[in-house]
């Protein structure tokens, strides 16, 4: 399974950024996303940034990764990781027929 990990830019150069994430600090190749401001969140795979993401998305991804770790440890209640787990799924607006 391939997992992208969110990291936050601490310092940025032309081709690489120094970032902090779940695994501590790391050097990230930013060739695909270009130089980014300090505090910007990136989604990384194999030490390369693939996408610039919003802080809220970084939080959601980290919560999902925490849930995955909990599942591996035998947990069965994931409500703490996903605030909307008890609601009905919502269709995207372009698929809704009622357009409410």
C-alpha positions in Angstrom: 0.0 0.0 0.0 1.3 3.5 -0.9 0.6 6.2 1.7 1.2 9.9 1.4 2.3 11.6 4.5 1.6 15.3 5.3 4.6 17.4 6.2 4.9 21.1 7.0 7.6 23.3 5.5 10.2 24.6 8.0 12.7 26.0 5.5 12.6 26.0 1.7 15.2 26.1 -1.0 14.9 26.0 -4.8 14.7 22.2 -5.1 14.4 20.8 -1.6 12.5 21.8 1.6 13.3 21.0 5.2 9.9 19.7 6.6 8.5 18.3 9.8 5.9 15.5 9.9 4.9 12.3 11.7 8.4 10.8 11.3 10.2 13.9 12.5 12.2 16.2 10.3 13.1 15.3 6.7 14.5 16.7 3.5 11.8 16.7 0.8 12.2 17.0 -3.0 9.9 19.9 -4.1 10.4 19.5 -7.9 6.7 18.8 -8.5 5.3 21.6 -6.4 8.0 24.3 -6.6 9.3 26.4 -3.7 6.8 26.9 -0.9 6.4 29.3 2.0 7.3 28.3 5.5 4.2 26.7 7.2 2.8 25.3 3.9 1.6 21.7 4.1 2.7 19.2 1.5 1.6 15.6 0.8 4.7 13.5 0.4 5.5 10.0 -0.9 9.0 8.6 -0.8 10.5 12.0 0.4 9.0 13.9 -2.6 6.2 16.4 -2.4 3.3 15.4 -4.7 0.7 18.0 -3.7 0.3 21.2 -1.7 -2.6 20.6 0.8 -4.6 22.7 3.2 -3.9 22.4 6.9 -7.4 20.9 7.4 -6.6 18.2 4.9 -3.3 17.5 6.6 -5.2 17.1 9.9 -7.7 14.7 8.3 -4.9 12.6 6.7 -3.1 12.4 10.0 -6.3 11.3 11.8 -6.8 8.6 9.2 -3.2 7.5 9.7 -3.7 7.4 13.5 -6.9 5.3 12.9 -4.8 2.9 10.7 -2.2 2.5 13.5 -5.0 1.9 16.0 -6.5 -0.7 13.8 -3.2 -2.5 13.5 -3.0 -2.4 17.3 -6.5 -4.1 17.6 -8.8 -1.1 18.1 -12.4 -1.4 16.9 -13.8 2.0 17.8 -12.7 4.7 15.3 -15.1 7.5 16.3 -12.3 9.5 17.9 -10.5 9.6 14.6 -13.4 10.6 12.3 -15.8 13.2 13.6 -18.4 12.5 10.9 -18.5 8.7 11.2 -22.0 8.6 12.7 -23.7 10.6 9.9 -25.2 9.5 6.6 -22.8 9.9 3.6 -23.6 12.9 1.5 -23.5 12.9 -2.3 -21.5 15.6 -4.0 -23.7 18.5 -5.2 -23.3 17.6 -8.9 -24.8 14.2 -8.2 -27.8 15.4 -6.2 -31.2 15.4 -7.8 -32.8 17.7 -5.2 -30.2 20.5 -5.4 -31.1 21.4 -1.8 
